[in-house]
Amino acid sequence: RVLPLPHPSWRNNGWLKREPWFEADLLPVLKAEVARVLGA
Protein backbone atom coordinates (compact mmCIF):
# COMPACT_ATOMS: atom_id res chain seq x y z
CA ARG A 1 0.00 0.00 0.00
CA VAL A 2 1.30 3.44 -0.89
CA LEU A 3 0.35 6.54 1.09
CA PRO A 4 1.91 9.61 -0.54
CA LEU A 5 2.75 12.39 1.87
CA PRO A 6 3.67 16.02 1.34
CA HIS A 7 7.23 16.90 2.27
CA PRO A 8 7.26 18.40 5.80
CA SER A 9 8.64 21.81 4.94
CA TRP A 10 7.56 25.40 5.57
CA ARG A 11 6.51 25.61 1.92
CA ASN A 12 3.74 23.08 2.49
CA ASN A 13 2.14 24.81 5.47
CA GLY A 14 -0.23 26.73 3.19
CA TRP A 15 -1.27 23.55 1.43
CA LEU A 16 -1.92 21.81 4.74
CA LYS A 17 -4.08 24.72 5.90
CA ARG A 18 -6.09 24.65 2.66
CA GLU A 19 -6.50 20.87 2.83
CA PRO A 20 -7.78 20.09 6.35
CA TRP A 21 -8.95 16.63 5.22
CA PHE A 22 -5.32 15.53 5.18
CA GLU A 23 -4.86 15.77 8.93
CA ALA A 24 -8.47 14.91 9.76
CA ASP A 25 -8.96 11.92 7.45
CA LEU A 26 -5.62 10.62 6.24
CA LEU A 27 -3.33 10.90 9.27
CA PRO A 28 -5.38 8.53 11.46
CA VAL A 29 -5.29 5.95 8.64
CA LEU A 30 -1.56 6.43 8.19
CA LYS A 31 -0.87 6.10 11.92
CA ALA A 32 -2.92 2.91 12.10
CA GLU A 33 -1.17 1.45 9.05
CA VAL A 34 2.30 2.24 10.41
CA ALA A 35 1.37 0.71 13.77
CA ARG A 36 0.06 -2.40 12.03
CA VAL A 37 3.21 -2.82 9.93
CA LEU A 38 5.46 -2.30 12.95
CA GLY A 39 3.43 -4.79 14.96
CA ALA A 40 2.35 -2.31 17.60
N, C-alpha and C positions, 0 to 999 in steps of 0.2 A: 504494500500500500504506500502511496506517495502522498505526502501532505506538504505542498509548497508553502513556504513561509517568506514574508518580506524580510529583507536584511535589517537587523536592528540598528539602524543609524538615525541620526537626527533628521536626515532628509525624509524619512518615512513617517515621522510624527504626524504630519498633515494628513497623509493617507490614512493612518490609523484612526485619526479623529473623524474623518469623513466616512469611514467604514466601520461603524461600531459592531456590526455583526461578527467581525473577525474575533474580537475578544469575547463577545457574548456567546457566540455559537460554535466557533471553531476551536478555541483554546481548550474548553473542557474535553472535547473529543480528542484533541492532540495529547493532553495530559493523560487521559485514560489509556490511549494507545501506547504511549511511552511506558507507562506503568505496567501494562500487560506484557510488552516485549521484554522489559527488564525483570519481569517476574515478581513485581511488588504486590 
